[in-house]
Amino acid sequence: MKELNYSERRLEVNVENYTGAVKNVQHFDLVQLEVIPEPLEKWCDMKGHNLLKLFYENPKKTNFLFQHYVQLTRLMDTIKKLKSQGNDFDFGNNGARVRIMERSLQNNRYCFIEMARKQGDLEDAEHSVLVEWYNWLESNLDLKLDVIIYLQTEPGVVYSRMKSRGRSEEATVPLEYLTALHDTYENWLVNQNPEDPSRKQEVVVVNANQGKEEVFEEAKTRLMEHFKKNRPEIFCAHEGSYVLE
């Protein structure tokens, strides 16, 4: 597979945060944008098995199983990206110049898997298998991200939103879990996790304690600013604003 240079290939953006955060990427209604939401339906119905519910009910027993499947489903989306970029300026669906995904393979590796290891929900051998698999993917596939939008949210706010939406799989999730997950995200995206020395993407931190519309507007504005600064050739002026050309 030919590696495209930075000006040729599509921009890869990931929206990162944890359960209950405002991260519906469908709201990024920019021109020539491909949006890939999180494969939640696959996790809740894998041939009749609700893996997400099993994970929350007994994380120590089912963590390896769940993380294994999460990594597989994220890989499926990544493979779609690689197939669509096999030729110069082939930007896949609708000629999209920007692709936004909800979470990433990197998220699984450096956030959820590391948190599970620290909490004792993954045995050393299980952790090693997942890390070995990720390392192989990173060495053999183009997993590059250009920008990470981190929707930074207080655990108490996440917990309140989770209870309000009433998703059955999340009924047993305690505040302590969300607090530990928040700390793991901060270590990875804000404090530069030493276990992820290769991370070079710009991290755009957005205050997601705000209302949904405010979060979307701030994230969209910050994202457009990054595009205009780093890839101005794909923009054109249009009625006082910028759209993807």
BAMAR-842673 format. One line per field, with one value per residue (C-alpha): residue number from 1; x, y, z. Coordinates in nm, 3 decimals, padded with zeros to 5 digits. Layout:
# residues N
resi <- c(NUM,...)
xx <- c(X,...)
yy <- c(Y,...)
zz <- c(Z,...)
# end
This chain:
# residues 245
resi <- c(1,2,3,4,5,6,7,8,9,10,11,12,13,14,15,16,17,18,19,20,21,22,23,24,25,26,27,28,29,30,31,32,33,34,35,36,37,38,39,40,41,42,43,44,45,46,47,48,49,50,51,52,53,54,55,56,57,58,59,60,61,62,63,64,65,66,67,68,69,70,71,72,73,74,75,76,77,78,79,80,81,82,83,84,85,86,87,88,89,90,91,92,93,94,95,96,97,98,99,100,101,102,103,104,105,106,107,108,109,110,111,112,113,114,115,116,117,118,119,120,121,122,123,124,125,126,127,128,129,130,131,132,133,134,135,136,137,138,139,140,141,142,143,144,145,146,147,148,149,150,151,152,153,154,155,156,157,158,159,160,161,162,163,164,165,166,167,168,169,170,171,172,173,174,175,176,177,178,179,180,181,182,183,184,185,186,187,188,189,190,191,192,193,194,195,196,197,198,199,200,201,202,203,204,205,206,207,208,209,210,211,212,213,214,215,216,217,218,219,220,221,222,223,224,225,226,227,228,229,230,231,232,233,234,235,236,237,238,239,240,241,242,243,244,245)
xx <- c(00.000,00.140,00.180,00.025,00.196,00.030,-00.130,-00.276,-00.425,-00.749,-00.735,-00.802,-00.978,-01.088,-01.335,-01.226,-01.393,-01.563,-01.911,-02.177,-01.975,-02.129,-01.958,-02.218,-01.994,-02.294,-02.331,-02.010,-02.206,-01.912,-01.880,-01.703,-01.691,-01.718,-01.842,-01.786,-01.978,-01.879,-01.993,-02.209,-02.471,-02.209,-02.099,-02.457,-02.548,-02.263,-02.464,-02.715,-02.459,-02.460,-02.087,-02.113,-02.360,-02.147,-01.843,-02.009,-02.164,-01.839,-01.536,-01.278,-01.431,-01.516,-01.260,-01.031,-01.327,-01.474,-01.149,-01.062,-01.389,-01.370,-01.024,-01.157,-01.451,-01.229,-00.989,-01.278,-01.337,-00.965,-00.946,-01.229,-01.018,-00.712,-00.907,-01.053,-00.704,-00.542,-00.503,-00.389,-00.666,-00.917,-01.112,-01.375,-01.742,-01.857,-01.497,-01.466,-01.148,-01.192,-01.287,-01.407,-01.429,-01.572,-01.281,-00.994,-00.764,-00.524,-00.799,-00.846,-00.472,-00.363,-00.678,-00.913,-00.656,-00.412,-00.687,-00.799,-00.443,-00.397,-00.728,-00.648,-00.922,-00.671,-00.419,-00.061,-00.088,-00.417,-00.267,00.038,-00.180,-00.377,-00.063,00.114,-00.183,-00.192,00.183,00.154,-00.126,00.074,00.378,00.188,-00.101,-00.137,-00.303,-00.205,-00.432,-00.397,-00.611,-00.771,-01.068,-01.075,-01.414,-01.291,-01.570,-01.591,-01.677,-01.979,-02.122,-02.069,-02.237,-02.539,-02.574,-02.544,-02.823,-03.041,-03.019,-03.103,-02.914,-02.969,-02.609,-02.482,-02.712,-02.435,-02.155,-02.029,-01.891,-01.557,-01.517,-01.580,-01.334,-01.061,-01.138,-01.118,-00.776,-00.659,-00.773,-00.596,-00.276,-00.296,-00.411,-00.311,-00.009,00.150,00.139,00.497,00.359,00.255,00.579,00.483,00.180,00.237,-00.120,-00.247,-00.494,-00.777,-00.924,-01.291,-01.484,-01.762,-01.921,-02.117,-02.451,-02.459,-02.488,-02.208,-01.982,-02.053,-01.990,-01.664,-01.539,-01.632,-01.468,-01.146,-01.136,-01.182,-00.905,-00.671,-00.765,-00.714,-00.373,-00.245,-00.428,-00.532,-00.516,-00.839,-01.037,-01.203,-01.377,-01.753,-01.989,-01.761,-01.691,-01.468,-01.588,-01.394,-01.308)
yy <- c(00.000,00.337,00.581,00.915,01.234,01.468,01.693,01.398,01.181,01.240,01.406,01.162,01.303,01.117,01.230,01.089,01.064,00.815,00.685,00.953,01.236,01.447,01.287,01.223,01.281,01.292,01.659,01.758,01.864,01.999,01.975,01.667,01.494,01.122,01.034,00.693,00.652,00.403,00.046,00.023,-00.198,-00.464,-00.465,-00.498,-00.776,-01.005,-01.302,-01.248,-01.174,-00.831,-00.796,-00.442,-00.548,-00.849,-00.622,-00.376,-00.651,-00.842,-00.653,-00.886,-01.192,-01.039,-00.760,-00.959,-01.084,-00.735,-00.551,-00.818,-00.760,-00.381,-00.388,-00.607,-00.377,-00.069,-00.251,-00.317,00.059,00.121,-00.134,00.048,00.365,00.195,00.049,00.390,00.546,00.292,00.545,00.904,01.146,00.864,00.997,00.727,00.805,01.128,01.240,01.313,01.505,01.464,01.154,01.172,00.859,00.816,00.682,00.483,00.183,00.406,00.474,00.105,00.044,00.337,00.405,00.113,-00.168,00.019,00.104,-00.261,-00.372,-00.125,-00.225,-00.595,-00.669,-00.809,-01.081,-01.011,-01.267,-01.116,-00.767,-00.893,-01.053,-00.734,-00.519,-00.760,-00.752,-00.371,-00.347,-00.568,-00.352,-00.035,-00.184,-00.312,-00.069,00.307,00.400,00.767,01.024,01.393,01.543,01.416,01.610,01.537,01.613,01.676,01.613,01.590,01.235,01.360,01.522,01.200,00.997,01.229,01.212,00.836,00.803,01.045,00.852,00.524,00.281,-00.064,-00.177,00.112,00.059,-00.096,00.149,00.320,00.673,00.526,00.359,00.687,00.869,00.613,00.637,01.016,00.996,00.751,00.985,01.278,01.075,00.977,01.298,01.579,01.449,01.262,00.901,00.767,00.434,00.611,00.784,00.784,01.011,01.318,01.424,01.760,01.721,01.975,01.991,02.095,02.167,01.908,02.004,02.256,02.192,01.979,02.264,02.462,02.156,02.097,02.460,02.481,02.151,02.249,02.591,02.449,02.180,02.429,02.645,02.345,02.267,02.625,02.636,02.295,02.217,02.552,02.410,02.215,02.522,02.800,03.116,03.098,03.370,03.477,03.128,02.837,02.511,02.213,02.247)
zz <- c(00.000,-00.101,00.187,00.096,00.197,00.444,00.183,-00.010,00.257,00.441,00.780,01.063,01.371,01.682,01.944,02.278,02.615,02.837,02.903,02.932,02.779,02.502,02.202,01.932,01.632,01.399,01.496,01.315,01.006,00.804,00.428,00.285,00.620,00.686,01.034,01.195,01.522,01.791,01.706,02.018,01.855,01.783,02.147,02.270,02.028,01.926,01.797,02.078,02.351,02.516,02.577,02.710,02.979,03.072,03.099,03.336,03.548,03.600,03.463,03.616,03.451,03.111,03.057,02.829,02.626,02.589,02.513,02.258,02.073,02.105,01.947,01.665,01.586,01.588,01.358,01.118,01.088,01.046,00.764,00.586,00.610,00.465,00.174,00.088,00.082,-00.146,-00.432,-00.450,-00.356,-00.312,-00.017,00.010,00.065,-00.101,-00.154,00.218,00.304,00.679,00.873,01.233,01.444,01.790,01.994,01.845,01.863,02.055,02.307,02.367,02.405,02.618,02.817,02.878,02.865,03.092,03.338,03.349,03.417,03.701,03.861,03.839,03.587,03.338,03.419,03.313,03.033,02.909,02.911,02.722,02.452,02.392,02.387,02.150,01.915,01.918,01.864,01.557,01.419,01.478,01.303,01.000,00.945,00.916,01.246,01.227,01.387,01.307,01.580,01.900,02.036,02.409,02.563,02.915,03.166,03.545,03.660,03.858,03.543,03.346,03.620,03.622,03.242,03.248,03.502,03.306,02.980,03.154,02.933,03.084,03.030,03.245,03.543,03.755,03.669,03.991,04.018,04.127,03.788,03.606,03.833,03.759,03.387,03.399,03.564,03.295,03.017,03.182,03.206,02.840,02.671,02.907,03.099,02.802,02.921,02.919,02.794,02.471,02.368,02.001,02.041,01.825,01.748,01.856,02.142,02.139,02.489,02.500,02.819,02.796,03.127,02.921,02.753,02.440,02.191,02.355,02.343,01.974,01.882,02.076,01.934,01.580,01.612,01.755,01.488,01.205,01.349,01.340,00.978,00.862,01.026,00.917,00.591,00.438,00.085,00.138,00.243,00.051,00.168,00.143,00.267,00.546,00.678,00.581,00.430,00.306,-00.063)
# end
